Amino acid sequence: MNTTLNIALIQSHLAWENPIQNRAVFEQKIKSIPNDTDLIILPEMFNTGFTMNAVEVAETMDGDTIAWLQKLAKEKDCAIAGSVIIKDAEAYFNRFLFVKPDGSIKKYDKHQLFTLAKEQEVFTAGNDEVIITYKGWKIKPQVCYDLRFPVWARNTSGYDVLLYVASWPKPRVNAWDTLLKARAIENMSYCIGVNRVGLDGKGYEYNGHSAIYDVLGNSVLQENPIEREEILYATLDKTHIENTRKKLPFLEDADNFRITPK
């Protein structure tokens, strides 16, 4: 079990609906990351941008992007995470993928689909709570719009890290900043948010603000917010979680409930 976890967040521009170009750009960035990194995190729909054109750009779990992630995770000896559009049977999913160095994959399908973009008309919502165990850490994955719904993120399983990947636009970035911090505080966990930058093919602008907050809602990153294309590094400390929860046992006072997906 690792008491620390070295994280790299890649806040990047994305080429619209161009998986080949995006993979090439991310591969160069990933290969530049130090070898002691445990986890590399990419944004939502990192190989296409946030598009509803799933029929044209979706891949399968046997597709090129999955193989590419497995190859790089093995080469870097670290996990790589992010979301892509996946066709599974006859349905399309905005699927978070956590690829471990041994090639194994943990997946989470976005639950709260973004109705303003009519995401629910294209994609199928996931209904499963997923906890990923990696190097002794318990990580709960979420995707973008999930951030607005605190019940879906509630820490009833004792996870250590709440992880969001997103394409969160500039006009609403204040909500992104505020809610990430709130999720860390209310769940007494680290909360990570990885967002993109630049313009997409629909003309929407994204200004990053990728962030990591600790159990008390303090920023772990030295610079915050960050609006440029950048690779951001941080080390998470398990003793910070354990000591704070012991001193401030707020999670023990939470209501007991079970989530029933809609």
NORTA-V66806 format. One record per residue. N is the residue number from 1. RES is the residue in one small letter. SS is DSSP state (hx for helix, st for strand, lp for the rest). PSI is psi as a letter, one per 20 degrees, with the letter a starting at -180 (* if undefined). D_CENTER is the distance of its C-alpha to the mean C-alpha in whole Angstrom. Layout:
n,res,ss,psi,d_center
N,RES,SS,PSI,D_CENTER
N,RES,SS,PSI,D_CENTER
This chain:
n,res,ss,psi,d_center
1,m,lp,p,22
2,n,lp,p,21
3,t,lp,i,21
4,t,st,q,19
5,l,st,o,16
6,n,st,p,15
7,i,st,q,12
8,a,st,p,12
9,l,st,p,9
10,i,st,o,11
11,q,st,o,12
12,s,lp,q,14
13,h,lp,q,16
14,l,lp,p,16
15,a,lp,p,19
16,w,lp,o,19
17,e,lp,l,20
18,n,lp,m,20
19,p,hx,h,18
20,i,hx,g,21
21,q,hx,g,21
22,n,hx,g,17
23,r,hx,h,17
24,a,hx,g,20
25,v,hx,g,19
26,f,hx,h,16
27,e,hx,g,18
28,q,hx,g,20
29,k,hx,g,17
30,i,hx,g,16
31,k,hx,i,20
32,s,lp,i,20
33,i,lp,p,18
34,p,lp,q,20
35,n,lp,i,21
36,d,lp,j,20
37,t,lp,p,16
38,d,lp,h,15
39,l,st,p,11
40,i,st,p,10
41,i,st,p,7
42,l,lp,r,7
43,p,lp,a,6
44,e,lp,p,7
45,m,lp,l,10
46,f,lp,h,11
47,n,lp,i,14
48,t,lp,i,16
49,g,lp,r,14
50,f,lp,n,14
51,t,lp,q,17
52,m,lp,j,19
53,n,lp,l,21
54,a,hx,h,20
55,v,hx,h,23
56,e,hx,h,24
57,v,hx,i,20
58,a,lp,q,19
59,e,st,r,19
60,t,lp,r,20
61,m,lp,i,18
62,d,lp,j,21
63,g,lp,a,21
64,d,hx,g,20
65,t,hx,h,17
66,i,hx,g,16
67,a,hx,h,19
68,w,hx,g,18
69,l,hx,g,15
70,q,hx,g,17
71,k,hx,g,20
72,l,hx,h,18
73,a,hx,h,16
74,k,hx,g,20
75,e,hx,g,21
76,k,hx,i,19
77,d,lp,l,19
78,c,lp,r,16
79,a,st,q,12
80,i,st,p,10
81,a,st,q,7
82,g,st,r,6
83,s,st,q,7
84,v,st,r,11
85,i,st,p,14
86,i,st,p,16
87,k,st,p,20
88,d,st,o,20
89,a,lp,c,24
90,e,lp,j,25
91,a,st,q,22
92,y,st,p,19
93,f,st,q,15
94,n,st,n,12
95,r,st,p,10
96,f,st,p,7
97,l,st,p,9
98,f,st,o,9
99,v,st,o,12
100,k,lp,r,15
101,p,lp,h,18
102,d,lp,j,20
103,g,lp,i,19
104,s,lp,q,18
105,i,st,p,15
106,k,st,q,13
107,k,st,q,11
108,y,st,p,10
109,d,st,p,12
110,k,lp,p,11
111,h,lp,g,13
112,q,lp,o,14
113,l,lp,q,15
114,f,lp,n,16
115,t,hx,h,20
116,l,hx,h,21
117,a,hx,j,20
118,k,lp,k,21
119,e,hx,h,18
120,q,hx,i,20
121,e,hx,i,23
122,v,lp,g,21
123,f,lp,q,18
124,t,lp,p,19
125,a,lp,q,16
126,g,lp,q,15
127,n,lp,j,17
128,d,lp,p,16
129,e,lp,p,14
130,v,lp,p,13
131,i,lp,p,13
132,i,st,p,12
133,t,st,p,15
134,y,st,o,15
135,k,lp,k,18
136,g,lp,j,19
137,w,st,q,15
138,k,st,o,14
139,i,st,p,10
140,k,st,o,9
141,p,st,q,6
142,q,st,r,6
143,v,st,o,6
144,c,hx,e,8
145,y,hx,h,11
146,d,hx,h,11
147,l,hx,h,11
148,r,hx,i,14
149,f,lp,n,15
150,p,hx,h,16
151,v,hx,h,18
152,w,hx,h,15
153,a,hx,i,13
154,r,lp,p,16
155,n,lp,m,17
156,t,lp,i,19
157,s,lp,j,18
158,g,lp,k,18
159,y,lp,r,15
160,d,lp,h,14
161,v,st,p,11
162,l,st,p,8
163,l,st,o,5
164,y,st,p,4
165,v,st,q,3
166,a,lp,r,7
167,s,lp,n,10
168,w,lp,o,12
169,p,lp,q,16
170,k,hx,g,18
171,p,hx,h,20
172,r,hx,k,18
173,v,hx,h,16
174,n,hx,h,18
175,a,hx,g,17
176,w,hx,g,13
177,d,hx,g,15
178,t,hx,g,17
179,l,hx,h,14
180,l,hx,g,12
181,k,hx,g,15
182,a,hx,g,16
183,r,hx,h,14
184,a,hx,g,14
185,i,hx,g,18
186,e,hx,h,19
187,n,hx,i,17
188,m,lp,l,18
189,s,lp,r,15
190,y,st,q,13
191,c,st,p,10
192,i,st,p,7
193,g,st,p,6
194,v,st,o,6
195,n,lp,r,8
196,r,lp,r,11
197,v,st,r,15
198,g,st,a,18
199,l,st,q,20
200,d,lp,a,19
201,g,lp,i,22
202,k,lp,j,22
203,g,lp,j,23
204,y,lp,q,20
205,e,st,q,19
206,y,st,p,16
207,n,st,k,16
208,g,lp,d,13
209,h,lp,k,13
210,s,lp,q,10
211,a,st,r,11
212,i,st,p,11
213,y,st,q,14
214,d,lp,a,16
215,v,lp,h,18
216,l,lp,j,20
217,g,lp,j,18
218,n,lp,q,19
219,s,st,p,17
220,v,lp,h,17
221,l,lp,q,17
222,q,lp,h,20
223,e,lp,p,20
224,n,lp,p,18
225,p,lp,r,17
226,i,lp,p,17
227,e,lp,i,18
228,r,lp,r,18
229,e,lp,p,17
230,e,st,q,16
231,i,st,p,15
232,l,st,p,14
233,y,st,q,15
234,a,st,q,15
235,t,st,p,16
236,l,st,q,16
237,d,st,o,19
238,k,hx,h,19
239,t,hx,h,23
240,h,hx,g,21
241,i,hx,g,20
242,e,hx,g,23
243,n,hx,h,26
244,t,hx,g,24
245,r,hx,h,24
246,k,hx,g,27
247,k,hx,h,29
248,l,lp,n,27
249,p,lp,l,27
250,f,hx,h,25
251,l,hx,h,23
252,e,hx,i,27
253,d,hx,i,28
254,a,lp,q,25
255,d,lp,q,27
256,n,lp,p,26
257,f,lp,r,25
258,r,lp,p,23
259,i,lp,p,21
260,t,lp,o,23
261,p,lp,q,21
262,k,lp,*,22
